[in-house]
């Protein structure tokens, strides 16, 4: 029988959360819960100490994610992003990813990640999922950073007009009328 102290321990609570949680240090997995093992169809041995790269379809996806999430983690912005992730059996699935970095100066030094299966989420709440293109995600991240269209365009190597087109698409998808409201919706 589990004692009251064991039942309320942080490790026990983490292990039994109803969402997949992975803790990483410098993008290497140091802790995870049972739901993460189930979601990624992995064994403890496969995840413990592994690079987060094993959870992405391609190395480029892993590298792009670092550029996308780093500024958000550094600013301690509450965000979520839908990503294609890789299970360790080689299959892919759509996951909603949320993260929190504990060091603003080095956001990947220690970070906690929460994953939910988008398909299961859509079944629970139909019509509430947004499908964003990779470029829309990039533009959204730069808007959250506070960049203007001109600054975002320079960073992405595209024209300010193209940034504005993506911003308009984001406004429509999030059903808001201003960039200020868009940023609020993205980070909520």
BELPE-V932691 format. One record per residue. RES is the residue in one letter. OMEGA is omega in whole degrees, -180 to 180 (NA if undefined). BURIAL is I if it has 16 or more other C-alpha atoms within 10 Angstrom, else O. Layout:
RES/OMEGA/BURIAL, RES/OMEGA/BURIAL
//
This chain:
X/-179/O, X/179/O, X/180/O, X/180/O, X/179/O, X/-179/O, X/-178/O, X/180/O, X/-179/O, X/180/O, X/180/O, X/180/O, X/178/O, X/-176/I, X/-175/I, X/176/O, X/-178/O, X/177/O, X/179/I, X/179/I, X/176/I, X/175/I, X/-177/I, X/173/I, X/-178/I, X/176/O, X/171/I, X/-175/I, X/179/I, X/179/I, X/-178/I, X/179/I, X/-178/I, X/-179/I, X/178/I, X/177/I, X/-180/I, X/-177/O, X/-177/I, X/178/I, X/-175/O, X/172/I, X/177/O, X/-178/O, X/-179/O, X/-176/O, X/-175/I, X/179/O, X/-178/O, X/173/O, X/176/I, X/-179/I, X/-179/I, X/-178/I, X/180/I, X/-179/I, X/-177/I, X/177/O, X/180/O, X/178/O, X/178/O, X/-180/I, X/178/O, X/180/O, X/179/O, X/179/O, X/-179/O, X/-174/I, X/-176/I, X/-180/I, X/179/I, X/178/I, X/-179/I, X/-180/I, X/-178/I, X/178/I, X/174/I, X/-176/O, X/168/I, X/-178/I, X/176/I, X/-176/I, X/168/I, X/-179/I, X/-178/I, X/171/I, X/-178/I, X/173/I, X/177/O, X/179/O, X/-180/O, X/177/O, X/178/O, X/180/I, X/170/I, X/-175/I, X/172/I, X/-179/I, X/176/I, X/176/I, X/-176/I, X/180/I, X/-177/O, X/-177/I, X/179/O, X/-170/O, X/180/I, X/180/I, X/175/O, X/-177/I, X/176/I, X/-178/I, X/177/O, X/-179/I, X/170/I, X/-180/I, X/-176/I, X/-179/I, X/178/O, X/180/O, X/179/O, X/178/O, X/178/O, X/-176/O, X/-176/O, X/176/O, X/-178/O, X/-180/O, X/176/O, X/176/O, X/-179/O, X/174/I, X/179/O, X/-179/O, X/177/O, X/177/I, X/179/I, X/180/I, X/180/I, X/-180/I, X/180/I, X/175/I, X/179/I, X/177/I, X/180/O, X/-180/O, X/174/O, X/177/O, X/-179/I, X/180/I, X/179/I, X/180/I, X/180/I, X/-179/O, X/-177/O, X/-178/O, X/178/O, X/-179/O, X/176/O, X/179/I, X/178/O, X/176/O, X/179/I, X/178/I, X/178/O, X/178/I, X/178/I, X/178/I, X/178/O, X/178/I, X/-180/I, X/-178/O, X/180/O, X/178/I, X/177/O, X/-174/I, X/-179/O, X/177/O, X/178/I, X/178/O, X/178/O, X/-180/I, X/177/I, X/-179/O, X/-179/O, X/-175/I, X/180/O, X/NA/O
//
